[in-house]
Amino acid sequence: MKNIRYNFWGENRYTDVLDYDLTLKDRRRKIKYISDEILKLPFKKVNWLDIGTGDGTKIKRIINELHKKNANLRINLFLVEPNNIVIKEIRKNLGNKGNVSIKVINEGFSDKLIHRKKYHCISLFHSTYEITRNRKKLKTIYRSLYDSLNKRGLLLIQEVSEESDFNKLKRIQYISNGENTLNFFNNGWPNETKCKSFPTRIKIKNLIKDNNELIKLYKFIIQRDINNFSRKELDNFLRKVKKISKQFGEKDDLNFQDLIISVHKRTKRGVPSEWIGISGTWRTKSKEVRDDVASFVMETVLAGKGVITGGATGVDYFAIEQALKWDPTALSVKVVLPSTLENYISHLKMWARGHDTGDPSINVKEMKKLINQLKHIQSLNPESIIEDSKISPEKIGQTAYYRRNALIVKFSDELVAFQINKSKGTQDIIDKARKLGKKVKVYTYNLKEKY
């Protein structure tokens, strides 16, 4: 990073090159994805280290997107940028943003930036190439940065894909690409690593029509700010651009494809000491309810707590789905059933076939998804399944479900209920929890669903 050989960052020439309508659309998708990953962090204040900030434009866009969704999120920025030309631009772009503090570090990457468990988020957006030219050293740096994360922190790395047209146009290949980095973090690390591919498309017709556009792209590819190009040099470059585009089946697009790798740090999980009961109607398919349940369960599990549900469709299913996403061991999950798992599965199959169990039928698709979820939990952690009794499948009805509610309350330290249209079943468990003096939080909804 200290060997940057060009100055067009300071004159915004990078953004000029990539400001076509199609390219801007691709860029917005990346910004939204990055902000969504950061919003998964279970923190109200985020210490964020960005290495190779440039003029701060990208960080500004990400923060704008973050604050659209969570205006109260506080961000402490630590911005590493060795290029003196762009330092004043960083302060101009980020200096007046609410809920944001800034510390600019005007130097290259070094070990003194690494503070164990100081940061909630560390990002490297197309900057790994300038930190080091040594592949082995880069892996050591990744390990150090990972160790600098809080135990539930996030490492974000954006790199060029090895399939990118950018790589095919460059004379010198980078030692690192998105695929290599993904393989590194997938190799036995205690984390959840995700990777998403994003295009950055450039219309070749724009380069053919406008010589200035072609020159800007050429400077971007060779990464040198030179103004004296021969016509032959530019013609050879355009010929190569056309060949690459044709070779990959596009009529007039270049694709500077990126990979964004998000590494969510996890620690070895034990059995939680605090359990939160979650209840709500089994009938709902509401996206609003699903999103609220998902958000609450994510925060709960990442905080080291467990969730207890009743193993039904709707809210119970949403809660378990989200809990397993953040704890694939199922140690943070308990499911209280009104009978044995075997009898409950038989009951669900009868229910889906229209057997008169005292409740409207669920459909076969919902029944199969729920059964698969319950079997999956049992395979991961048999102790997660709590069986109430051996009541036969045909006798499982409202009485058995209300008795199951009492057990959920018994095993929970507090209850969170997602109550839709004054649901009687949800009210039953709320009343039981309050009677025992348990802490109760209720989300209420008035929806047009039929009950």
RAWODA-V554203 format. One record per helix or strand. SS is the DSSP state (@ for helix, = for strand). FROM is the first residue (numbers start at 1). LEN is the number of residues. Records with the same first field share a line. If there is no record, write none. Layout:
SS=FROM-LEN  FROM-LEN
//
This chain:
@=13-5  21-19  57-13  84-11  111-3  128-4  135-13  165-5  178-8  204-6  211-12  231-17  287-16  315-12  341-12  364-17  382-3  393-3  398-14  424-12
==45-7  74-7  100-6  119-7  149-12  191-8  201-3  253-3  258-8  275-6  306-4  333-5  385-3  414-7  439-7
//
